[in-house]
Amino acid sequence: MAKIKKGDLVQVISGPKQDRGGFRGKQGRVIEVLVERNRVIVEGVNYVTKHVRQGQTQRGTKTGGIETHEAPIHVSNVVLVDPDTKKPVKVGYRSEEVVKDGVTKTRRVRIDKKSGKDLK
């Protein structure tokens, strides 16, 4: 089970500090999780410039140029942030029984290891 999901608030914990042009300590929402590569794309973090070849659409408008967008970073370089306190937390799991339509199912819930409260 993945500790980080799309839409989570995360904080970068490695790399150069922000005053040196890095992203350490910066928080942002997860845009996409690349499970097979163990990477996440975080909003506003790890910007790269990409040169796109100039082309032409059916209408005749020009495309291409220099674009900037977020690049993926490794999952081990980010940590989940508690939405209430806005501080990084370590994540654990707890089993929870859910009864739906008379059927009992067990599911795993993400919790803060220190306080034991649920992380939504």
Beta strands, then each sheet from edge to edge (+ up, - down):
strand 1: 9-12
strand 2: 27-34
strand 3: 39-42
strand 4: 47-56
strand 5: 62-70
strand 6: 73-74
strand 7: 78-80
strand 8: 91-100
strand 9: 103-112
sheet 1: 6+ 3- 2+ 1- 7+
sheet 2: 4+ 5-
sheet 3: 8+ 9-
end
